[in-house]
Amino acid sequence: MRYLAFTLAGVFSLAAIAGQWLGWSRPVTIGALILAGAFLAWGFWDAAQKAPAEERELDEEQRATIRRMKSEGNTQLAIQQVQLWFRNTSQEEAAAIVRGV
């Protein structure tokens, strides 16, 4: 469905541009632009819903790095390092991973 949504967003965007060039009334071009934005938002929402969940499992080298950081007393730095390895990981999720090592 996201391909359909992105295609319709493109069509309505082009319709808004064409309407501006061809002198269509302003409500028609604004309506096309609003529809393009709505279909674009729908496409992104659908893509986000179907995105696979990222597996947040540390390999042995990463575990050794986290253990070393924790032994040096740099727990906060270890949490930040986990957030660098796994994008879009919250502070709480990263802290749970560090506690699990």
matplotlib code that plots the C-alpha trace (Angstrom):
import matplotlib.pyplot as plt

x = [0.0, 2.9, 3.8, 0.3, 0.4, 3.8, 2.6, -0.6, 1.5, 3.7, 0.7, -1.0, 2.2, 2.6, -1.1, -0.4, 2.6, 0.7, -2.2, 0.1, 1.6, -1.7, -3.5, -6.0, -7.9, -6.0, -8.4, -7.8, -4.0, -4.1, -6.4, -4.0, -1.1, -3.1, -3.9, -0.3, 0.8, -1.8, -0.8, 2.9, 2.2, 0.2, 3.0, 5.6, 3.2, 2.7, 6.4, 7.1, 4.5, 6.0, 9.6, 11.3, 12.2, 15.9, 17.4, 19.5, 21.9, 25.6, 28.3, 31.3, 33.5, 30.8, 30.2, 33.9, 33.9, 30.9, 32.5, 35.7, 33.8, 31.8, 34.9, 36.4, 33.3, 32.0, 28.5, 27.0, 29.6, 28.7, 25.0, 25.9, 28.1, 25.1, 23.0, 25.7, 25.7, 21.9, 20.2, 16.8, 17.5, 16.2, 18.2, 16.2, 16.7, 20.4, 20.7, 18.9, 21.3, 24.3, 22.9, 22.5, 26.2]
y = [0.0, 2.4, 2.3, 3.4, 6.1, 7.4, 7.3, 9.2, 11.7, 12.3, 12.6, 15.2, 17.1, 17.3, 18.3, 21.2, 22.3, 22.0, 23.9, 26.8, 26.9, 26.5, 29.1, 26.8, 28.3, 28.5, 26.2, 23.4, 23.7, 23.9, 20.9, 18.9, 19.9, 18.9, 15.5, 15.0, 15.7, 13.3, 10.5, 11.1, 10.9, 7.7, 6.2, 6.9, 5.6, 2.4, 2.0, 2.5, -0.1, -2.8, -2.1, -5.0, -4.6, -4.2, -7.0, -5.5, -8.3, -7.6, -9.7, -10.9, -7.9, -5.5, -7.3, -7.1, -3.4, -2.9, -5.0, -3.0, 0.3, -0.9, -2.1, 1.4, 2.9, 4.4, 3.0, 6.2, 6.0, 2.3, 3.3, 6.0, 3.4, 1.0, 3.9, 4.5, 0.9, 0.6, 3.7, 4.7, 3.0, 4.9, 5.6, 3.0, 0.3, 0.9, 0.9, -2.5, -3.9, -2.6, -4.1, -7.4, -7.6]
z = [0.0, 0.6, -3.1, -3.9, -1.3, -2.5, -6.1, -5.3, -3.3, -6.4, -8.7, -6.5, -6.1, -9.8, -10.1, -7.7, -9.6, -12.9, -11.5, -10.5, -14.0, -15.8, -13.7, -12.0, -9.1, -5.8, -3.8, -6.4, -6.2, -2.4, -2.2, -4.4, -2.2, 1.0, -0.6, -1.6, 2.0, 3.3, 1.0, 1.8, 5.5, 4.9, 2.9, 5.6, 8.3, 6.4, 5.8, 9.5, 10.5, 8.3, 9.2, 10.9, 14.5, 15.0, 17.0, 19.7, 20.6, 21.4, 19.8, 21.9, 21.0, 22.0, 25.2, 26.0, 25.4, 27.7, 30.4, 30.2, 30.4, 33.4, 35.1, 34.6, 36.2, 32.9, 33.0, 31.4, 28.6, 28.1, 27.8, 25.2, 23.3, 23.1, 21.7, 19.1, 18.1, 17.9, 16.5, 17.9, 21.2, 24.2, 27.3, 29.3, 26.7, 26.5, 30.2, 30.3, 27.8, 29.8, 33.0, 31.3, 30.4]

ax = plt.figure().add_subplot(projection="3d")
ax.plot(x, y, z, "-o")
ax.set_aspect("equal")
plt.show()
